[in-house]
């Protein structure tokens, strides 16, 4: 059994593949210990009831859940430093 394209990928397919690779590399730059402010350079909050779900800035179908620790004792508001 041979796995792969049934035909040569089109220019659009190649461009989509390059874009996905760039997105994956960009997302992989996220690391534990990053702040909300750091993550907002790559993601935006999805909105709604969940404030932990973020979406990739240029594609709302790419979603990531993050957990944050409060940056200080005042946990009443989310801060970029969390």
C-alpha positions, 0 to 999 in steps of 0.5 A: 500500500502506498501512502501519499497524494494520488496526484502531484500537489497543486501550488495551493496545496503546497502553500497551505502546507507551508502555512500549517508548518509555520503555524505549528512552529509558532504555536510550539514556541509557547512554554509553561511559565509564559504570561497571558501577555506573552500568549496574546502575541500569538492567540486571542481569547475565544470569548464566551464563558470560557476565558481559558480557551484561546484561538490562533490569531489568523485561524479561529479553528485552531484552539488551545486551552491554557491554565494560568496562575495569579501573578499576585494575591488579587485574583479578582481580575485577569492580568497580563502578568498572570 
